[in-house]
C-alpha cells in the first residue's frame, strides 16, 4: 500500500491535548469496563517538516489509539510464553534501545543484533537495521513472529488478546472493529511509537533560539568537526528537528571479518553494493543507547570514534566514505560533547508501563 503524508496541521489537532483520564467521551459515548490511562501527548515543533513525518493516511494519530499502543508495547502477553514485551528489548532507561549486545528473547534465546532505539522512529521510512520493514506498522509485529524474540504466531497472539475483555473493548472503540487483528495491533503499537520523541535537546534549543550559550564551547567545536573535518555528516544528517537517515545504508566493515558475516541489507535487496550494509541510526539520545553498531560490538562512544578514525574494517564492499582520519584527544572530546548535546527529554509517560487490562478470572 502506498503511503501518503498527512498534513501536519491535521496531526497537530489530534495531538494537542490528550484527556488526562478516561472518560466515555474519549470513545464517543461508549463506556468501557476497563479504564485505560489516556496520556497527554507531545507537542511537535511547529517547524517540523511534514515531509519527514511518516504517518500512513489510514492510521491517523489519536490519543486513544496511543493509549492502546502504549499498553501493547509493555504487555508481555504478546509473546508465546508471556515473558517478553516490546519494552523488554527497547528499555526506556537505555534510550529505548537494549543495553545488552544481543537482545534476549523467549527461553533465553539471544539475537545477533542489538535492538536499535525507538526514539524518533517516526522519521524512518524503512525499519530494522536491514530496512526490511516499510513502515512502523510492519515493524511492530515483526518481533512477535521472530523465533528468537517473542517466538509467537500472529494468530496465537490475536487469540490471546481476544480473550482479554479490556482489549476487545478498546479495539472496538478505537478502530470500530468487531475483532482484533494483527494489522490493528501493528497500527496501535506504531502510533504509540510515534510519540517516543526527542526534540528539545540543548542543541535543538540552541538552533531554535540562536543562543549558542545553551551548548558548551566544546559542543560547538564538535558540531563544526561533525559537519566538516570528521565527515560524520556524510551519513548522519542532523537537522533542527532530527536526523533523517531514511534509507541510507552503509558498510562500515563491522562484523565483516567473521567467517559468516551478517550481510545486512543485501539479504533483502539482493544488490551487491548492499553486502554488509546497515541502516544509519539516529544520534538522538545516543549517549543513552550503548552498546553501539548493529551488533553491539562497540561498548562506548569513544570506541565508536576510534573505529571511524581507523577507517572502519576493510572489506570489498566498504563504503567509499570510510577513510582514516586523525583526531586529537581534544577533537575527540569535542565530538563527544556535541553528541551529548543531542540528548533531549522523551515524554515521561512513554518511559513507564501503563495499567494493563486484566485477564478473565
Backbone torsions as a table, in degrees:
resi	resn	phi	psi	omega
1	UNK	NA	127.3	178.6
2	UNK	-74.7	132.2	-178.5
3	UNK	-98.5	149.2	175.8
4	UNK	-125.4	153.1	179.2
5	UNK	-78.7	139.0	169.9
6	UNK	-84.0	144.9	175.6
7	UNK	-62.6	138.2	-175.8
8	UNK	-59.5	-33.4	-179.8
9	UNK	-61.4	-36.5	179.1
10	UNK	-68.0	-43.8	178.7
11	UNK	-62.8	-43.1	-178.9
12	UNK	-60.0	-40.6	-179.0
13	UNK	-60.8	-33.1	179.8
14	UNK	-77.6	-19.2	-170.4
15	UNK	-109.4	-6.1	-170.9
16	UNK	-57.4	-52.4	179.2
17	UNK	-141.7	127.0	171.7
18	UNK	-94.4	142.9	179.5
19	UNK	-54.7	133.8	-176.3
20	UNK	-66.8	-23.2	177.4
21	UNK	-149.5	164.3	-178.2
22	UNK	-64.7	140.3	169.3
23	UNK	-146.4	152.1	-179.9
24	UNK	-55.7	-30.0	-178.9
25	UNK	-64.5	-24.4	179.4
26	UNK	-64.5	-22.8	179.1
27	UNK	-122.6	46.5	-175.5
28	UNK	71.1	-125.7	176.9
29	UNK	-113.2	18.1	-176.4
30	UNK	-87.0	123.7	177.9
31	UNK	-96.1	128.6	-178.1
32	UNK	-102.7	146.4	177.0
33	UNK	-68.6	-40.8	175.8
34	UNK	-92.8	128.3	-178.3
35	UNK	-99.1	99.4	-179.7
36	UNK	-71.1	151.6	173.6
37	UNK	-79.2	126.1	179.0
38	UNK	-101.6	114.5	-174.5
39	UNK	-80.6	158.5	167.8
40	UNK	-79.3	126.8	-171.2
41	UNK	-92.4	158.7	-175.4
42	UNK	-70.6	153.2	171.9
43	UNK	-96.2	120.1	178.9
44	UNK	-81.2	146.5	-177.9
45	UNK	-57.4	139.4	-178.0
46	UNK	-63.0	-23.2	-178.9
47	UNK	-87.4	3.8	178.8
48	UNK	-56.7	125.9	179.4
49	UNK	-74.4	117.0	-176.8
50	UNK	-63.1	-22.0	-179.9
51	UNK	-75.8	-6.0	178.2
52	UNK	-105.2	-0.3	-172.5
53	UNK	-108.2	105.8	-172.8
54	UNK	-87.8	101.6	174.2
55	UNK	-129.2	112.3	179.7
56	UNK	-60.3	144.0	-177.8
57	UNK	-62.3	-27.9	-178.4
58	UNK	-91.8	9.9	179.4
59	UNK	-140.8	61.1	-179.7
60	UNK	-63.9	154.6	-177.8
61	UNK	-83.6	128.7	170.8
62	UNK	-133.7	155.5	-179.1
63	UNK	-62.3	-37.4	-178.2
64	UNK	-68.9	-36.1	178.2
65	UNK	-70.0	-38.0	175.0
66	UNK	-60.4	-43.2	179.6
67	UNK	-59.7	-42.3	178.7
68	UNK	-65.5	-46.0	178.9
69	UNK	-64.3	-34.3	176.5
70	UNK	-59.9	-45.4	178.0
71	UNK	-62.2	-47.4	-177.4
72	UNK	-63.7	-36.6	-179.5
73	UNK	-60.2	-35.3	-176.8
74	UNK	-99.5	4.6	-173.3
75	UNK	-96.6	116.8	179.9
76	UNK	-72.3	-10.9	-178.1
77	UNK	-71.0	-5.5	174.6
78	UNK	-76.0	-19.0	-178.9
79	UNK	-88.4	165.7	-174.0
80	UNK	-64.4	-34.5	-177.3
81	UNK	-114.1	8.9	176.7
82	UNK	73.5	25.6	-177.3
83	UNK	-114.5	-17.1	-171.6
84	UNK	-123.8	133.6	174.0
85	UNK	-122.0	175.6	173.7
86	UNK	-57.8	-39.7	-177.8
87	UNK	-69.3	-13.5	178.4
88	UNK	-66.9	-30.8	-179.0
89	UNK	-110.7	-13.2	175.9
90	UNK	-118.1	81.9	-172.1
91	UNK	-84.6	128.2	-179.4
92	UNK	-56.6	-40.3	-177.8
93	UNK	-72.8	-7.9	177.1
94	UNK	-115.7	34.1	179.0
95	UNK	65.7	31.6	-177.5
96	UNK	57.3	30.2	171.7
97	UNK	-120.2	-163.9	-178.0
98	UNK	-120.5	122.7	-180.0
99	UNK	-72.0	-11.5	176.1
100	UNK	-88.0	147.7	-178.0
101	UNK	-59.4	-47.8	176.3
102	UNK	-119.3	131.8	-177.0
103	UNK	-68.0	141.7	-177.4
104	UNK	-100.7	128.8	-178.4
105	UNK	-112.4	-157.7	-179.3
106	UNK	-56.4	135.0	177.7
107	UNK	71.0	13.1	179.6
108	UNK	82.2	8.8	178.1
109	UNK	-62.5	137.8	-176.9
110	UNK	-114.5	128.1	179.4
111	UNK	-81.6	165.3	-178.8
112	UNK	-90.8	-0.3	-179.9
113	UNK	-126.3	153.3	176.3
114	UNK	-87.8	132.7	-177.6
115	UNK	-65.4	122.6	179.2
116	UNK	-73.8	163.3	-179.1
117	UNK	-68.6	150.5	173.8
118	UNK	-87.1	-16.7	-174.6
119	UNK	-56.3	130.2	177.6
120	UNK	57.2	25.3	178.4
121	UNK	-68.3	-12.1	177.8
122	UNK	-63.2	-17.4	178.5
123	UNK	-82.9	-11.8	-170.7
124	UNK	-87.9	124.5	175.8
125	UNK	-75.8	-36.5	-179.8
126	UNK	-120.7	140.0	-174.1
127	UNK	-118.5	165.1	-171.3
128	UNK	74.3	159.7	-179.1
129	UNK	-57.9	-30.3	-177.8
130	UNK	-101.1	4.0	176.1
131	UNK	69.8	23.5	-173.9
132	UNK	-76.0	-16.1	178.1
133	UNK	-102.4	132.6	-175.3
134	UNK	-90.9	1.5	179.5
135	UNK	-162.4	162.0	173.7
136	UNK	-63.3	-33.1	178.2
137	UNK	-60.8	-43.6	178.9
138	UNK	-70.2	-40.8	179.7
139	UNK	-61.7	-38.2	-171.8
140	UNK	-60.9	-32.7	-177.8
141	UNK	-94.8	-10.3	-178.5
142	UNK	-58.3	-50.9	-179.2
143	UNK	-62.1	-25.0	179.3
144	UNK	-61.5	-37.8	-176.7
145	UNK	-89.5	-11.7	-175.4
146	UNK	-72.7	128.0	-173.5
147	UNK	-66.4	-21.3	178.9
148	UNK	-108.8	13.4	174.6
149	UNK	-118.0	-98.7	179.7
150	UNK	-87.4	-15.3	171.6
151	UNK	53.0	38.6	-178.8
152	UNK	-116.2	177.2	169.2
153	UNK	-114.2	154.2	-179.7
154	UNK	-63.6	-42.0	177.0
155	UNK	-60.4	-41.5	179.9
156	UNK	-66.7	-39.4	177.7
157	UNK	-63.4	-45.0	179.6
158	UNK	-62.6	-42.7	179.7
159	UNK	-61.9	-39.0	179.9
160	UNK	-64.8	-48.9	-178.5
161	UNK	-65.6	-32.8	-177.6
162	UNK	-68.7	-16.7	177.8
163	UNK	-86.6	-0.7	-177.6
164	UNK	-104.2	109.5	-174.6
165	UNK	-54.2	-41.4	-178.1
166	UNK	-62.3	-33.3	176.1
167	UNK	-75.5	-41.5	178.4
168	UNK	-56.7	-44.7	-178.9
169	UNK	-63.9	-43.4	-177.5
170	UNK	-68.6	-42.8	178.9
171	UNK	-62.1	-38.2	177.8
172	UNK	-63.2	-43.6	-177.0
173	UNK	-74.3	-41.2	-175.6
174	UNK	-75.6	-42.5	-174.2
175	UNK	-108.7	-1.3	-176.9
176	UNK	53.3	46.2	-176.4
177	UNK	-119.7	139.2	178.1
178	UNK	-77.9	-10.9	-178.8
179	UNK	-143.7	156.8	173.2
180	UNK	-86.0	134.4	176.9
181	UNK	-128.6	161.1	178.0
182	UNK	-62.6	-35.9	179.0
183	UNK	-61.4	-42.3	-179.5
184	UNK	-71.5	-34.0	174.5
185	UNK	-60.1	-46.2	178.4
186	UNK	-60.7	-40.5	179.6
187	UNK	-64.7	-41.0	-179.3
188	UNK	-67.1	-48.0	-179.5
189	UNK	-62.6	-42.9	179.7
190	UNK	-60.8	-38.4	179.9
191	UNK	-65.2	-41.3	174.2
192	UNK	-61.7	-45.1	-177.4
193	UNK	-60.5	-27.5	178.5
194	UNK	-72.2	-6.4	175.3
195	UNK	-100.8	-3.8	177.6
196	UNK	-85.9	83.0	-169.7
197	UNK	-126.1	152.5	176.6
198	UNK	-134.3	107.7	-175.6
199	UNK	-123.1	-12.0	-167.7
200	UNK	-113.9	35.0	178.0
201	UNK	-63.7	162.0	176.0
202	UNK	-54.2	-36.7	178.8
203	UNK	-66.9	-42.2	176.4
204	UNK	-58.2	-47.0	-178.0
205	UNK	-63.5	-38.4	177.8
206	UNK	-64.4	-42.9	179.5
207	UNK	-66.4	-38.2	-176.8
208	UNK	-71.0	-36.0	-174.2
209	UNK	-101.0	-16.6	-175.1
210	UNK	78.5	7.3	-178.9
211	UNK	-90.6	99.0	-176.8
212	UNK	-68.9	-17.8	-178.3
213	UNK	-72.7	-8.5	178.8
214	UNK	-72.8	-16.6	172.8
215	UNK	-123.5	157.5	-175.6
216	UNK	-71.6	162.6	176.0
217	UNK	-61.2	-37.3	178.3
218	UNK	-62.5	-41.5	179.2
219	UNK	-65.6	-35.7	177.4
220	UNK	-65.8	-41.0	176.5
221	UNK	-65.2	-39.4	178.9
222	UNK	-63.5	-38.2	176.8
223	UNK	-61.2	-41.6	178.1
224	UNK	-63.1	-43.9	177.4
225	UNK	-62.7	-45.1	-178.2
226	UNK	-55.1	-43.7	-175.1
227	UNK	-86.3	-12.2	-175.0
228	UNK	-130.0	-96.2	-168.3
229	UNK	-58.8	-38.0	-177.8
230	UNK	-77.9	-19.5	175.1
231	UNK	75.4	10.5	-177.3
232	UNK	-61.1	-36.0	-174.9
233	UNK	-70.0	-6.1	175.2
234	UNK	-65.3	-27.4	179.9
235	UNK	-120.1	-39.5	-179.9
236	UNK	-93.3	100.8	-175.0
237	UNK	-93.4	91.4	-179.0
238	UNK	-82.8	127.2	176.6
239	UNK	-118.5	-177.1	178.0
240	UNK	-57.2	-39.6	-174.2
241	UNK	-95.7	-47.0	-176.7
242	UNK	-165.6	168.5	166.1
243	UNK	-74.4	145.5	-179.6
244	UNK	-130.6	75.4	-178.2
245	UNK	-71.0	-26.3	-177.0
246	UNK	47.6	-113.7	-174.0
247	UNK	-109.0	35.4	177.7
248	UNK	-81.4	124.6	179.1
249	UNK	-128.4	133.3	-179.3
250	UNK	-132.4	146.6	169.6
251	UNK	-96.5	110.2	177.3
252	UNK	-99.0	-3.9	-179.8
253	UNK	95.4	-5.0	179.7
254	UNK	-60.2	124.0	177.2
255	UNK	77.6	-3.1	-176.4
256	UNK	-77.0	-5.5	176.8
257	UNK	-90.2	0.5	178.5
258	UNK	-78.3	157.4	178.6
259	UNK	-62.2	-38.5	176.8
260	UNK	-127.5	80.6	-175.7
261	UNK	-69.2	153.2	172.9
262	UNK	-72.5	118.9	-174.7
263	UNK	-89.8	2.4	169.2
264	UNK	57.3	-127.2	-173.9
265	UNK	-58.7	-30.6	-177.9
266	UNK	-56.3	-36.8	-177.2
267	UNK	-58.6	-30.2	-176.1
268	UNK	-103.9	-29.5	-179.0
269	UNK	-91.3	-30.7	-175.7
270	UNK	73.3	3.7	-179.5
271	UNK	-85.2	128.6	-176.9
272	UNK	-55.3	-37.7	-177.4
273	UNK	-67.7	-12.9	-178.8
274	UNK	-93.6	4.4	179.0
275	UNK	-61.7	124.4	178.5
276	UNK	70.8	13.6	-178.9
277	UNK	-94.1	139.7	-179.7
278	UNK	-132.3	159.2	-174.6
279	UNK	-66.0	138.9	175.0
280	UNK	-71.2	118.1	-176.3
281	UNK	-81.9	161.2	172.1
282	UNK	-67.0	152.5	173.6
283	UNK	-103.6	4.5	175.9
284	UNK	-62.8	129.5	179.9
285	UNK	55.1	30.0	-175.3
286	UNK	-64.5	-23.3	178.1
287	UNK	-66.8	-15.1	-177.4
288	UNK	-98.7	-9.7	-164.3
289	UNK	-107.0	21.4	177.3
290	UNK	-61.0	150.4	0.1
291	UNK	-79.3	175.2	-168.8
292	UNK	-117.9	165.8	-176.3
293	UNK	76.5	167.6	-171.1
294	UNK	-64.0	-24.3	-178.9
295	UNK	-105.1	6.1	179.5
296	UNK	64.6	25.0	-172.6
297	UNK	-82.4	-13.2	178.9
298	UNK	-110.3	120.9	-168.1
299	UNK	-79.8	-31.4	-175.0
300	UNK	-130.9	163.3	176.0
301	UNK	-65.7	-31.0	175.9
302	UNK	-64.1	-38.8	175.5
303	UNK	-60.5	-39.3	179.7
304	UNK	-63.4	-45.3	-179.6
305	UNK	-63.4	-41.2	178.1
306	UNK	-63.9	-38.3	177.9
307	UNK	-60.4	-45.3	-179.9
308	UNK	-71.3	-32.4	175.3
309	UNK	-58.9	-35.1	-179.4
310	UNK	-80.7	-2.8	177.5
311	UNK	83.0	17.7	179.4
312	UNK	77.4	-170.9	179.1
313	UNK	-100.7	123.9	-176.6
314	UNK	-63.0	135.2	172.5
315	UNK	-164.6	162.5	-173.7
316	UNK	-59.2	-19.3	-175.0
317	UNK	-111.4	14.1	-179.2
318	UNK	-56.3	133.1	-179.3
319	UNK	-59.6	137.6	-176.0
320	UNK	-65.1	-18.3	178.8
321	UNK	-78.6	-11.6	179.7
322	UNK	-79.2	104.3	-179.7
323	UNK	-130.6	141.7	175.8
324	UNK	-60.5	144.0	174.1
325	UNK	-142.9	159.2	-177.7
326	UNK	-114.8	117.7	176.4
327	UNK	-110.1	141.7	172.0
328	UNK	-77.8	166.3	177.7
329	UNK	-59.8	-37.9	179.1
330	UNK	-65.9	-40.9	179.3
331	UNK	-64.6	-38.4	178.0
332	UNK	-64.5	-42.0	177.5
333	UNK	-64.4	-36.3	179.0
334	UNK	-66.4	-42.0	177.1
335	UNK	-63.1	-40.8	177.9
336	UNK	-63.6	-36.8	178.3
337	UNK	-65.3	-39.6	177.8
338	UNK	-65.4	-44.3	179.5
339	UNK	-62.5	-37.8	177.3
340	UNK	-63.6	-33.6	-179.0
341	UNK	-71.4	-6.7	177.9
342	UNK	-91.1	4.5	-179.4
343	UNK	-90.0	120.0	179.6
344	UNK	-121.7	-177.7	-178.8
345	UNK	-87.4	130.5	172.7
346	UNK	-92.9	141.5	-179.9
347	UNK	-47.6	130.3	-171.9
348	UNK	-59.1	-37.0	-175.7
349	UNK	-63.6	-31.4	-176.8
350	UNK	-68.0	-18.3	-172.3
351	UNK	-91.7	4.8	178.1
352	UNK	-136.0	157.1	178.4
353	UNK	-77.0	136.9	176.8
354	UNK	-85.4	171.5	170.7
355	UNK	-61.1	137.3	-178.8
356	UNK	-110.2	146.2	178.0
357	UNK	-64.8	135.8	-176.1
358	UNK	-77.6	157.8	171.8
359	UNK	-68.5	163.3	173.0
360	UNK	-70.4	132.6	179.7
361	UNK	-64.3	NA	NA
